[in-house]
Amino acid sequence: MAGLPRRIIKETQRLIAEPVAGITAIPDDENARYFHVVVAGPSQSPYEGGLFKLELFLPEEYPMSAPKVRFMTKIYHPNIDKLGRICLDILKDKWSPALQIRTVLLSIQALLSAPNPDDPLDNSVAEHWKSNEKSAIEQ
């Protein structure tokens, strides 16, 4: 943790001391700006019972710029592409330094609960979702 901004140290300590329900975020042993994240599929969602690995990286500019987050586990979701990139406003133009790692993880968890096929990253999944949600969910 040496050499890290105080804010990152405090956020990391809070994530470990007060974990978000259904989410683990562990800093990497080699690089404390890199987190190994596991998100449990939220109950009452198409992803219930699933475990999804993500990577989260805090760039040098953090908190002035958003963390980089990517799904490592393949997921069939209209707002997540085949490379694991996530279409989420707070990771792009709606980022604010007032937000934290915890906020980002909660937002990703919420995205699993409520996919938004009207703002897709993967058009074919979004079309499938809109035309036959039940079939898309079974993917």
N, C-alpha and C positions, 0 to 999 in steps of 0.2 A: 504494500500500500504506500510505501515511501515514494515521494515525488508526485503523488496524485493531489489534485485540488481537494481542499477540505470538503467541498460539496459532494464529490464522488464518494469520498470515504464515509461521510455521514449517511448518504443514500444507501450505500452498500451495507453499512451496519444496520440500518433500519430494516432493509429487506430481509436480512438474516434474523434479526431479533423479532420482527413482526411480519412474518411472511403473509403474502396475499393468499387467501383460500384458493386452492386448486392450482397454484403456481409456485414453482421453485426457480430461483435465479441465483446461481452460484458463480462468483467470480473465478476466472481461470487462474491456476497457480502461477502461470508464466506471465500473464498480462491481466492486471486488475481492471482494465477498461473493457475486457471481453467477458461476457457472461454466457454460461450454459443455462438455458432456460427450458423448463418443461411445463407445458400448460395442459391441464386435464380438460377434456371436452366437457363443457358446462352441462349440468343436468337439464333436461327438457330441451336439449338442442340436438341437431342431427349428429353431433360429434360426441354425444354422451358416451362415456366408457372409453374413449380414445385418449392416448397420451401423445402429445405433439412436441417434438424437440425444436427449439428455435435457437438462433444465435443472436445476441445483442451486443453491439459494439458502440462505445462512446468515443466519438471523434475528438481530436484535440480541441475543437471549438466548442464542445459541450460545456455548458448548457446553452450557448448561443445558437447552436445548431442541433437538430434532432438526432437521437441515437439511430444507428443503422440496425434494422431488425429483419430477420429472414427466417422463414420456416425451413428446417432441415428435413422434417418428416413430410412426405408427400401428402397433400390434402386436396380434396376436390371441393373447391370453394370459389364463388364468382369474384371475390376480391383478393385472391391469392393466386399468382401464376405458377406455371410449372417449375420455375426456378426458385419458388418460395418467397418471391417479393410480395409485399403487402400494400394494398391500396388503402391507405388510412390517412385522412386529412392531417392529423396531428404529427404524422411522420414527414409531412411535406409542408404545404403553405400555412397550415394552422398551428405549427409548432410555436411554443412560447417558452422562454426560459423559466417561467413559473411552473411548468410541467416537470414531472420527474419520471424516473425509470418505472416506478410503481404505477403512475398514471398510464404510461404506454402499455404496460402489461395488462392492466385492467381493460383498456380499450381494445386490445387484441382479443382478450377473453370475451368481451361483449360482441365483437365482430363474429366470433364463432357462434354466439347465441342468436345473432340477427344478421345473417348475410344480406348484402345489399346488391341485388342483381341490376339495379338501375344505375349503379356507378361501378361497372365491372373493370377488372384488370384482365380477366380471361373471358372474352366474349362468348366463346362456345359453351363454357360452363354456365354463364349468365343466361344464355338463350335456353339451354336445357332446363335451368332452374325456373325460368319464367313459363316455359311451355309445359313442363311436367315436374313440378317440385318434388313429388313423391319419388319419381324415378331418379332425379338428381341426388336426392338424399340417400338413396340406396347405393349410390356409387361408393 
